[in-house]
Every structure is written in structure tokens, then in C-alpha cells.
Amino acid sequence: MPSHFVLALGVLLLALASGREVTAAGADWELSWSFSLDPSAVRGESREVIVRLPASGAARSLLALDAEGYELVRVLVPDLNIYLLRIRGRMSVRDAVVQLRARNHVLYAQPDHEVALREVKPNDPEFGKQWSLKNENGTADIRATQAWELGTGGANREGLEPVIAIVDGGVDVAHKDLEPNLWKNAGEIAGNGLDDDGNGFVDDVFGWNAYAGTGQIPANHHGTHVAGIAGARGNNGSQITGVNWTTRVMSVAASSGKTSVVAAGYGYVLRQKKLWLETGGAKGANVVATNSSFGVDYADCSAGEYPLWNDLYNALGEAGILSAVATANLNVDVDTTGDVPSGCGSEYLVTVTNTDEKDDRNAGAAFGLKTIHLGAPGTRIWSTLPKDKAGSFTGTSMATPHVAGAVAFLYSVASADLIKVVRGEPARGARLVKGMILDGVDKIPALEGLTVTGGRLNLAAAAQAAARFRE
């Protein structure tokens, strides 16, 4: 190897070791390198430090620091004399902090550390399409990724799994992203024509078909989409995630036609929850929320023609079940026009309108300062469809399962004190959870004066309230 290359290599190693600029000259060559061992420079991080200066003489201190090679970037906290400085020279951030801490006119110094948003994202490949859970523009979503820091749905600290009853057109029970989360009646044998568990319903393995009076669940597009929003299996590398990654979804086909069909569907849910309470969980289902998106437009719930509705919701509530219901897909004020059920007065109802990616109320969704509690994302919502597909729907129907899913989520992260209330006083527990959801909304201009809360669902805020609840 030529001698000048050996010398050059030696100079290079010296430069690397010292972190200084080194120049080597020979008769016919010259090598010059400048190397920095500052880790922040290698990683491309900010070469800035934060300092706090004494209340008196801050201006003089800044002048002194400027002379020492520190440039004022901006005042961070005027009341505390905290400033952001940039290092003009080639000193490392670490050495600069050591130097600054030694100065009498500096109270303290620290690096401008990176602070990561605390959030949890699933590995489902189509999660990026679910703006309602994580909107890349930073607004309008329900703060799901922050809520998932507390848990991802499913069983609570005592191992009890909350169940969401999807009262709709039916659910594709074979869908790969739903099947793992489906509620299954362990006491029933599928297809034998018998009521094996003695609950009054034959072959109700996945729920009940109130249209036909059987346990055969239709694979309905609308119901499958709604079920995925509330409870598609998350972080399984498949399609999407629900508000809850692991929960239990009960399918009740009863969403349209006659009030009698709706009543029969709700009746099934009520029977399952009462069985669960009566048997200490040995039978039935721990239903904590129903999700419904049907009703009677321009109907006055307080009129004598509709007494059944509040009776149903009150009975469900007394068993510890909140009912999330979609308001009308009409640009009307329900306070004035009326609506069933979103205009009904049961304290166990949570009534929902539709918001979009910009945190605006969808122009085709109803509102009501006295009747509609909150908004939730319901515009261009990506979720499951039959035959292992996924797609986008819009409507108050898509907004509501975000709220029903939130109810189940709060039960899954509930504090020990809240669980105690739920066990001993299920109706009070339901009311507490409702209050946490309504109190935790993000206030948005689009809903101010148009809904009870003036806000859109914030899953993280509500979940934190449930996790911190103390008697």
C-alpha cells in the first residue's frame, strides 16, 4: 500500500477519534476532513437546548449566552424565563448542556427532547382508511389511538367481557374480521332444533333473528358494516379494527319493518342480560350496550302512540344496558319535528348525529339541542362487509356504533370502584358510563347549540374517566 494512503488512513482514524478537524499535508497532496461525533448531528436531530434564566437580569444573561455561541430561537414560557437556544458552533448538545449548567446565570439547561404522542396503532392493513379512529390531519377523530393506551377492549380487570348487541339487519358471522369477536351462546348446540340452554330461544348460537323467530342470522350489509365499526378484531393483520379490538358482538336481526319486530329483538337482549345477572354469569350475556339505527321520522315519542319505546329503553337500562341510537338522516331539528327513538326521553338512551372528517355536522344528519346528545364520525366510514370484504358507508348509522363501541370500551377499562358499582347497581353504573361519555366530548363549533353536549365523541377522555373513577 502506498505510504501516503497509510498516512491518510491514520489521519482519518485520528479525526474520527478526536471529533476535530484534521488536515494532513504532503509534498503533493493534502487531505482535510471535518467529523462530528455529536449523536444529534448524526441522527439529524435539532441542535437546540432549553434554558431557564433568573427572573432578574435575563436580558443580560441572553447577551452573555449569545457571545458564548448560543442563538436565541424563541421565548417558550415568558412567566418562567424559559428560552429555546440554538448552538451556533459545532459543540454537541450534550456538551452544551454541561457547559450551560455550569454558568451562574443559568438556572438549568436541558436538551429539547423529542416527545412522542402516546398512542397505539393496530397492524390491520386498512387501518389508514379509518379516519374516524385516527385522522392524519389531527382533528375530527374519536382519539382512539390515545384511548388504546389504556386497553384495547375486551375483558375488564375481573375477566368479565362486555357484549355489544347490534340490533340491525344481521351480521355476517363468517366474516374473518368479525368471527373472532362474536358472542357465542356456549349453552346452545347449533342446528339441532332444540332450546339446549332453556333460555326460551332455539338455536340462538350467535344471537336472534327477530324477523323469522329463529337463530339463523342474515349476512346483512348494513349490520355487518355497523358491527365492524364497534367491534372488528384489531391488530390481527387483517383488514380493519373496531373501536374495541377484542370484545363480544351479539347479532340481533330486528332493524326495520314493524315496531313488533324491534320489540322482539330488544326483548331477546333483555332476556340474555337478565339471565346473566340472575345466574351470576353462568347463562345469558353481559350486554352493556345496544346499537340501533332505525326509527320513525317526524314522530313525537311523548305522544300516546309510542309508549313502548321508553319502556324498552328503561327496562334495558335498569339491567345495566345503555342504548346508542342513530338520529334521522334528515337536516331537521328533532326538538321541533320529533323522532322515534332519538327524540325519546329515557335516561338510558344515548342519541347520536353524524360528523365528518372536518369536524362538521353532516348536512344530512338531524340535530337537537334538547334531544341529540353528541356527534360521532359517520361520513365515509370504512368497515366490514359480507364475504370478507370492506367498504365505505355514510350515515348516522355509522356514527352510532362508535358510541356503542365506546360504552363497551369504558366497561373494559373501568376502575375497581366502577366495576363494583356496575356489579351491585347496574342501572347506576350505566348512567355513570353515559355521563363519562357525554362529559368527555370534544366541543366543536359545528355542534354548538345543536346538541346537548355541543361536542363529538372523545373515546380517550371518556375512558380515562372510567379508569380513574373513585367512589
Secondary structure per residue as TSV (DSSP state, phi and psi in degrees):
chain	resnum	aa	ss	phi	psi
A	1	M	-	360.0	131.6
A	2	P	-	-57.0	144.6
A	3	S	H	-63.7	-31.8
A	4	H	H	-71.7	-25.5
A	5	F	H	-72.5	-36.7
A	6	V	H	-61.2	-45.8
A	7	L	H	-62.6	-40.8
A	8	A	H	-61.7	-41.8
A	9	L	H	-63.1	-40.4
A	10	G	H	-62.7	-41.2
A	11	V	H	-63.2	-41.0
A	12	L	H	-60.8	-45.5
A	13	L	H	-65.1	-37.4
A	14	L	H	-63.6	-40.2
A	15	A	H	-63.4	-44.6
A	16	L	H	-62.8	-39.9
A	17	A	H	-70.9	-35.9
A	18	S	H	-90.6	-26.1
A	19	G	-	74.4	13.5
A	20	R	S	-112.3	166.5
A	21	E	-	-76.5	130.9
A	22	V	E	-128.7	134.2
A	23	T	E	-122.4	131.3
A	24	A	E	-120.3	135.6
A	25	A	E	-125.1	145.6
A	26	G	-	-133.5	-172.8
A	27	A	S	-61.9	-37.5
A	28	D	S	-133.2	20.0
A	29	W	-	-153.8	158.7
A	30	E	E	-146.3	132.2
A	31	L	E	-119.6	137.7
A	32	S	E	-141.4	126.0
A	33	W	E	-129.1	152.4
A	34	S	-	-130.5	116.3
A	35	F	-	-120.8	141.1
A	36	S	-	-119.6	130.3
A	37	L	-	-96.3	12.1
A	38	D	-	-66.5	113.0
A	39	P	H	-56.2	-34.0
A	40	S	H	-66.4	-34.4
A	41	A	H	-69.7	-37.8
A	42	V	H	-63.5	-40.6
A	43	R	H	-84.2	-5.5
A	44	G	T	76.2	22.3
A	45	E	-	-80.7	169.3
A	46	S	-	-63.5	138.0
A	47	R	-	-98.5	60.4
A	48	E	E	-132.1	151.1
A	49	V	E	-132.4	157.2
A	50	I	E	-110.3	133.5
A	51	V	E	-130.2	151.9
A	52	R	E	-116.3	130.3
A	53	L	-	-109.9	158.2
A	54	P	-	-61.2	153.8
A	55	A	S	-62.1	-37.5
A	56	S	T	-96.4	136.1
A	57	G	T	80.1	20.6
A	58	A	H	-62.8	-38.7
A	59	A	H	-63.9	-43.3
A	60	R	H	-63.8	-37.7
A	61	S	H	-64.2	-40.1
A	62	L	H	-64.7	-38.6
A	63	L	H	-64.0	-40.7
A	64	A	H	-64.8	-41.7
A	65	L	H	-66.4	-36.2
A	66	D	H	-61.2	-42.0
A	67	A	H	-66.3	-25.5
A	68	E	T	-88.7	1.5
A	69	G	T	104.7	20.3
A	70	Y	E	-116.9	127.0
A	71	E	E	-101.6	130.4
A	72	L	E	-69.9	123.0
A	73	V	E	-90.8	-52.1
A	74	R	E	-168.9	162.2
A	75	V	E	-83.9	125.3
A	76	L	E	-90.8	-50.9
A	77	V	E	-133.0	93.6
A	78	P	G	-56.1	-39.4
A	79	D	G	-68.0	-20.3
A	80	L	G	-112.4	3.3
A	81	N	T	55.7	48.3
A	82	I	E	-106.5	130.5
A	83	Y	E	-131.0	154.0
A	84	L	E	-105.2	124.0
A	85	L	E	-116.1	148.2
A	86	R	E	-109.1	138.8
A	87	I	E	-82.3	119.0
A	88	R	-	-81.6	-32.7
A	89	G	S	-84.3	-161.2
A	90	R	S	-102.9	16.4
A	91	M	-	-67.7	145.0
A	92	S	-	-72.6	157.9
A	93	V	H	-58.9	-41.8
A	94	R	H	-61.0	-46.6
A	95	D	H	-68.4	-35.1
A	96	A	H	-63.7	-41.6
A	97	V	H	-63.0	-42.6
A	98	V	H	-60.9	-45.2
A	99	Q	H	-62.2	-45.3
A	100	L	H	-65.8	-37.0
A	101	R	H	-64.9	-22.7
A	102	A	T	-83.6	-8.6
A	103	R	-	-82.3	135.1
A	104	N	T	-65.6	-27.6
A	105	H	T	-92.5	15.6
A	106	V	-	-123.3	119.5
A	107	L	S	-70.0	-45.1
A	108	Y	E	-160.5	162.4
A	109	A	E	-141.0	148.0
A	110	Q	E	-153.7	159.0
A	111	P	E	-66.8	158.5
A	112	D	-	-87.1	77.5
A	113	H	-	-60.4	148.9
A	114	E	-	-74.7	137.6
A	115	V	-	-118.8	118.1
A	116	A	-	-88.4	141.5
A	117	L	-	-64.6	129.8
A	118	R	-	-83.0	103.5
A	119	E	-	-151.4	158.5
A	120	V	-	-123.7	127.1
A	121	K	-	-115.9	137.6
A	122	P	-	-79.2	165.8
A	123	N	-	-94.0	13.8
A	124	D	-	-67.0	127.5
A	125	P	T	-63.3	-24.3
A	126	E	T	-102.2	14.6
A	127	F	G	-60.2	-32.2
A	128	G	G	-60.4	-20.6
A	129	K	G	-85.5	-8.5
A	130	Q	-	-93.3	70.4
A	131	W	T	-59.8	-26.3
A	132	S	T	-66.0	-24.7
A	133	L	T	-94.9	-35.4
A	134	K	-	-150.2	101.4
A	135	N	-	-93.7	121.7
A	136	E	T	-64.2	-18.7
A	137	N	T	-81.7	-0.3
A	138	G	S	83.2	1.9
A	139	T	S	-130.9	165.9
A	140	A	S	77.2	-11.5
A	141	D	S	-86.6	175.3
A	142	I	-	-92.4	11.1
A	143	R	-	63.6	40.7
A	144	A	H	-67.8	-40.4
A	145	T	H	-65.0	-29.2
A	146	Q	H	-75.2	-38.7
A	147	A	H	-62.8	-35.1
A	148	W	T	-68.3	-9.6
A	149	E	T	-63.6	-29.8
A	150	L	T	-84.2	-25.4
A	151	G	-	164.8	174.0
A	152	T	-	-126.4	27.4
A	153	G	S	89.6	176.0
A	154	G	S	96.7	-151.6
A	155	A	-	-66.8	146.7
A	156	N	-	-85.8	-171.8
A	157	R	T	-64.1	-16.8
A	158	E	T	-100.4	6.5
A	159	G	S	83.4	8.9
A	160	L	-	-87.6	130.3
A	161	E	-	-98.0	120.0
A	162	P	-	-71.8	147.4
A	163	V	E	-118.2	136.7
A	164	I	E	-107.2	121.5
A	165	A	E	-91.2	113.5
A	166	I	E	-89.3	98.5
A	167	V	E	-89.6	95.9
A	168	D	E	-150.9	-148.4
A	169	G	S	-87.5	-3.5
A	170	G	-	120.6	163.9
A	171	V	-	-130.8	141.2
A	172	D	-	-72.4	98.7
A	173	V	T	-73.6	-7.3
A	174	A	T	-98.2	-1.0
A	175	H	-	-62.7	131.5
A	176	K	T	-63.9	-25.4
A	177	D	T	-94.9	-4.0
A	178	L	T	-111.7	-37.5
A	179	E	G	-51.7	-41.3
A	180	P	G	-64.1	-21.5
A	181	N	G	-104.6	2.5
A	182	L	B	-70.8	138.2
A	183	W	-	-69.1	134.5
A	184	K	-	-128.1	130.9
A	185	N	-	-77.7	100.2
A	186	A	T	-63.5	-21.5
A	187	G	T	-88.2	0.9
A	188	E	-	-112.3	138.9
A	189	I	-	-101.1	121.7
A	190	A	T	-66.1	133.8
A	191	G	T	77.3	8.9
A	192	N	S	-94.6	0.7
A	193	G	S	71.2	17.5
A	194	L	S	-122.2	154.7
A	195	D	-	-92.5	79.8
A	196	D	T	-61.6	-37.7
A	197	D	T	-94.4	0.4
A	198	G	-	68.0	27.8
A	199	N	S	-91.8	2.1
A	200	G	S	94.1	3.2
A	201	F	-	-131.5	130.4
A	202	V	T	-89.8	129.6
A	203	D	T	57.8	34.3
A	204	D	-	-86.4	71.0
A	205	V	S	-74.4	-45.5
A	206	F	S	-107.9	-4.1
A	207	G	E	146.1	-144.7
A	208	W	E	-144.4	141.3
A	209	N	E	-102.7	98.3
A	210	A	T	-75.0	-16.2
A	211	Y	T	-66.8	-49.2
A	212	A	T	-99.9	-11.8
A	213	G	T	69.5	36.7
A	214	T	B	-135.6	175.3
A	215	G	S	-92.2	6.2
A	216	Q	-	-81.5	112.7
A	217	I	-	-91.7	123.5
A	218	P	-	-68.8	146.9
A	219	A	-	-90.4	74.2
A	220	N	-	-82.1	139.8
A	221	H	H	-63.0	-49.7
A	222	H	H	-62.8	-49.0
A	223	G	H	-64.0	-37.1
A	224	T	H	-66.4	-39.6
A	225	H	H	-64.4	-45.4
A	226	V	H	-62.5	-43.5
A	227	A	H	-61.0	-38.9
A	228	G	H	-65.4	-36.7
A	229	I	H	-61.5	-44.9
A	230	A	H	-76.9	-37.7
A	231	G	H	-155.0	37.6
A	232	A	-	-67.8	146.1
A	233	R	-	-63.6	128.5
A	234	G	-	-102.8	157.4
A	235	N	S	59.1	34.0
A	236	N	S	-112.1	12.9
A	237	G	S	68.6	18.9
A	238	S	S	-130.9	120.1
A	239	Q	S	52.5	-103.6
A	240	I	-	-125.1	-175.9
A	241	T	-	-131.1	153.2
A	242	G	-	-90.1	175.6
A	243	V	S	-53.1	-38.7
A	244	N	S	-107.4	127.8
A	245	W	S	-73.1	-39.6
A	246	T	S	-133.3	110.3
A	247	T	-	-147.6	-169.1
A	248	R	E	-123.8	127.6
A	249	V	E	-112.9	118.7
A	250	M	E	-98.3	132.5
A	251	S	E	-99.0	125.3
A	252	V	E	-127.6	108.0
A	253	A	E	-83.1	106.4
A	254	A	-	-165.7	28.3
A	255	S	-	-86.9	-14.0
A	256	S	S	-153.7	175.0
A	257	G	S	104.6	-105.5
A	258	K	-	-114.0	153.6
A	259	T	H	-57.9	-34.4
A	260	S	H	-60.5	-36.5
A	261	V	H	-67.9	-44.4
A	262	V	H	-59.4	-45.1
A	263	A	H	-61.1	-41.6
A	264	A	H	-64.3	-37.8
A	265	G	H	-65.0	-48.3
A	266	Y	H	-63.4	-34.8
A	267	G	H	-61.1	-37.4
A	268	Y	H	-63.5	-45.3
A	269	V	H	-60.7	-45.5
A	270	L	H	-61.5	-41.7
A	271	R	H	-63.3	-41.2
A	272	Q	H	-65.1	-39.4
A	273	K	H	-71.5	-39.2
A	274	K	H	-64.4	-39.5
A	275	L	H	-60.0	-41.9
A	276	W	H	-63.0	-42.6
A	277	L	H	-68.3	-40.6
A	278	E	H	-70.1	-30.8
A	279	T	T	-105.1	9.9
A	280	G	T	62.5	30.7
A	281	G	T	92.0	-0.9
A	282	A	S	-71.0	-30.9
A	283	K	S	-130.9	169.8
A	284	G	S	76.1	-153.8
A	285	A	-	-147.5	142.0
A	286	N	-	-82.6	64.8
A	287	V	E	-72.3	127.8
A	288	V	E	-115.9	-14.6
A	289	A	E	-149.8	143.0
A	290	T	E	-112.0	151.5
A	291	N	E	-123.8	126.3
A	292	S	E	-139.5	140.6
A	293	S	-	-140.2	68.7
A	294	F	-	-151.9	170.2
A	295	G	-	164.3	-167.8
A	296	V	E	-121.9	112.1
A	297	D	E	-64.8	145.2
A	298	Y	T	56.7	34.0
A	299	A	-	-107.5	139.9
A	300	D	-	-94.7	106.8
A	301	C	T	-64.6	-24.3
A	302	S	T	-83.8	-8.6
A	303	A	S	-72.6	161.0
A	304	G	T	-66.6	-10.4
A	305	E	T	-81.9	-10.0
A	306	Y	-	-128.9	38.7
A	307	P	H	-67.7	-23.8
A	308	L	H	-59.8	-37.9
A	309	W	H	-63.8	-51.7
A	310	N	H	-66.1	-32.3
A	311	D	H	-59.5	-44.4
A	312	L	H	-62.4	-50.2
A	313	Y	H	-68.2	-34.2
A	314	N	H	-67.0	-42.0
A	315	A	H	-65.0	-42.2
A	316	L	H	-62.2	-43.8
A	317	G	H	-63.3	-40.0
A	318	E	H	-64.6	-22.5
A	319	A	T	-90.2	3.8
A	320	G	T	94.1	23.9
A	321	I	-	-116.5	122.6
A	322	L	E	-88.9	142.9
A	323	S	E	-114.2	112.4
A	324	A	E	-86.9	124.4
A	325	V	E	-128.0	142.6
A	326	A	E	-83.7	135.4
A	327	T	-	-79.0	179.5
A	328	A	-	-69.2	148.2
A	329	N	S	-86.6	61.0
A	330	L	S	-141.7	144.2
A	331	N	S	-83.3	71.1
A	332	V	-	-134.5	158.4
A	333	D	B	-92.8	108.0
A	334	V	H	-62.3	-29.8
A	335	D	H	-55.7	-34.3
A	336	T	H	-94.8	-45.6
A	337	T	H	-84.0	-25.8
A	338	G	-	83.3	155.5
A	339	D	E	-165.8	144.2
A	340	V	E	-122.1	123.7
A	341	P	T	-99.1	-4.4
A	342	S	T	-68.3	-11.7
A	343	G	T	-98.0	6.6
A	344	C	-	-80.9	162.4
A	345	G	-	-105.9	7.6
A	346	S	-	-59.3	136.3
A	347	E	T	-73.1	-4.2
A	348	Y	T	-101.8	7.8
A	349	L	E	-90.1	145.5
A	350	V	E	-126.0	112.8
A	351	T	E	-100.8	138.0
A	352	V	E	-132.2	136.1
A	353	T	E	-112.1	178.8
A	354	N	E	-108.5	125.8
A	355	T	E	-115.0	163.1
A	356	D	-	-116.8	-172.1
A	357	E	T	-63.3	-18.7
A	358	K	T	-100.3	10.4
A	359	D	S	65.0	28.4
A	360	D	-	-98.3	153.1
A	361	R	B	-72.2	132.5
A	362	N	-	-60.2	130.9
A	363	A	T	-63.0	-16.3
A	364	G	T	-99.5	19.0
A	365	A	S	-117.0	140.3
A	366	A	-	-72.9	167.8
A	367	F	B	-148.7	175.9
A	368	G	-	173.2	115.8
A	369	L	T	-61.4	-29.8
A	370	K	T	-100.6	-18.4
A	371	T	T	-116.4	-33.1
A	372	I	-	-99.4	118.0
A	373	H	-	-71.6	-48.2
A	374	L	E	-158.2	170.1
A	375	G	E	-104.6	161.4
A	376	A	E	-152.8	155.4
A	377	P	E	-59.3	128.7
A	378	G	-	-144.6	10.9
A	379	T	S	-110.1	122.5
A	380	R	S	53.5	58.1
A	381	I	E	-95.1	127.0
A	382	W	E	-91.0	124.9
A	383	S	E	-157.5	-176.0
A	384	T	E	-70.9	149.7
A	385	L	E	-135.8	158.3
A	386	P	T	-54.6	157.9
A	387	K	T	64.7	40.9
A	388	D	T	60.2	30.4
A	389	K	E	-105.9	174.1
A	390	A	E	-143.4	155.1
A	391	G	E	-169.8	-177.8
A	392	S	E	-111.9	130.7
A	393	F	E	-127.6	159.7
A	394	T	-	-130.4	140.7
A	395	G	S	154.0	167.2
A	396	T	H	-61.9	-22.5
A	397	S	H	-61.2	-30.8
A	398	M	H	-84.1	-26.7
A	399	A	H	-70.3	-41.9
A	400	T	H	-63.1	-42.1
A	401	P	H	-65.6	-19.0
A	402	H	H	-63.0	-38.1
A	403	V	H	-76.4	-43.6
A	404	A	H	-60.2	-40.7
A	405	G	H	-63.3	-36.4
A	406	A	H	-64.4	-38.9
A	407	V	H	-58.7	-50.1
A	408	A	H	-62.4	-37.6
A	409	F	H	-61.9	-42.4
A	410	L	H	-63.1	-38.2
A	411	Y	H	-64.2	-33.0
A	412	S	H	-73.0	-26.6
A	413	V	T	-109.0	11.8
A	414	A	-	-60.1	145.2
A	415	S	-	-68.1	167.1
A	416	A	H	-60.4	-37.9
A	417	D	H	-66.5	-40.1
A	418	L	H	-68.2	-39.8
A	419	I	H	-61.1	-39.3
A	420	K	H	-61.7	-42.6
A	421	V	H	-62.8	-46.4
A	422	V	H	-59.6	-39.8
A	423	R	H	-67.9	-45.4
A	424	G	H	-86.7	-31.1
A	425	E	-	-136.9	74.8
A	426	P	H	-57.1	-36.3
A	427	A	H	-66.1	-43.8
A	428	R	H	-64.8	-40.3
A	429	G	H	-58.1	-42.9
A	430	A	H	-62.2	-43.0
A	431	R	H	-64.7	-37.9
A	432	L	H	-62.7	-44.9
A	433	V	H	-62.7	-42.1
A	434	K	H	-58.4	-45.2
A	435	G	H	-61.5	-38.9
A	436	M	H	-63.8	-39.4
A	437	I	H	-67.4	-44.7
A	438	L	H	-71.4	-37.5
A	439	D	H	-71.8	-23.2
A	440	G	T	-92.2	4.0
A	441	V	-	-62.9	155.4
A	442	D	E	-84.9	118.2
A	443	K	E	-67.6	130.7
A	444	I	-	-133.0	143.7
A	445	P	G	-56.4	-34.2
A	446	A	G	-64.9	-20.5
A	447	L	G	-113.4	-0.6
A	448	E	T	-64.8	125.0
A	449	G	T	79.0	0.0
A	450	L	T	-115.9	-13.7
A	451	T	S	-136.7	165.8
A	452	V	S	-59.8	-45.1
A	453	T	S	-91.2	-21.2
A	454	G	S	70.0	21.8
A	455	G	E	-143.0	174.6
A	456	R	E	-112.5	145.8
A	457	L	-	-48.0	131.5
A	458	N	-	-124.2	99.2
A	459	L	H	-62.7	-39.5
A	460	A	H	-64.1	-45.7
A	461	A	H	-64.0	-43.5
A	462	A	H	-65.0	-41.4
A	463	A	H	-65.9	-38.7
A	464	Q	H	-62.1	-38.8
A	465	A	H	-63.5	-39.6
A	466	A	H	-67.7	-39.6
A	467	A	H	-71.9	-25.8
A	468	R	H	-100.1	-0.8
A	469	F	-	-58.8	132.9
A	470	R	-	-134.5	141.1
A	471	E	-	-74.3	360.0
